[in-house]
């Protein structure tokens, strides 16, 4: 309504503060959403008046807001997007912004991620992400972008950014950047819910089904990914009897829907196929690493990135021996995007350990422990380094 995302944030916060102050005494209103919107619009009008922009702004925004009943303020059901959060994600992923700015802004405002967590996801500095977010808000305000649900080709143009946002939210839940918990199940559940809603909205988009398949299968491992004290349990050490077979079944079904559409596989479909290959193995030693290595090779062509190369190194190391995997990781050591990325020394440590180069492996695990800010992960890496020192 105010066509300024920064101001909208402040008004929303003001309305929530008012609710926290008044509802304990007056009770929760019958229509909480309309109540919050009514408070927000009054604060908007007050703000406009205080800033002495009475002429155009009051005529353009104030009169319209004051004349509308609270029920009319509620967001209409535009082309079946009935989920408020998904609607806002599409809105923030506007093409006037760069792809990086769209994703950073949406993750910060709507995904529950901190600037630091977004920086980790993008493998850039926290200052860079903060600047992207500030510039994105300013750009949207200066361009007078209407906050509305896109339709037709405009919606399709924003879809890849929306998918990236949802998956980054899931990844932060799957392996938390920092803190005392290895898994943030609430973020995983929210991302999975958004993905399922989006799949219903775009049934002919294979990458949407691919993303849902990937998240379903990865989420199936949640119970097995932590030990009794909350410590991380590596994939090859997990009790596969604790994997959720219902989620795996749903993931396979979503992957089949993606393949049935008949288009060449995109990044999410390929990653889902990799996850499905893991899920098909009843025991770690039954894993078809050759197939996974081949899928990563295709993925590296379709969506090349240093992280994909690092994952490919793991698969190659299992399929064709640790020496082959180490050659790939060694080529990534000077990669600027992976500087400070703790999984690079972690993967190198694993490959070096399997080659019997224990002192080097221990140093890599210690380095990885120094780079991560997640307490359970740091403890596990230090324990692995200490175990090598005793061999």
Helices and strands as residue ranges (DSSP letters): H 5-26, H 32-50, I 54-62, H 63-67, H 70-73, G 78-80, H 84-92, H 99-110, H 115-122, H 126-142, H 152-174, E 178-179, H 185-201, H 206-219, G 222-224, G 235-237, G 240-242, H 245-260, H 267-280, G 284-286, H 289-302, H 306-320, H 322-330, G 336-338, H 342-354, H 358-371, E 373-374, H 375-389
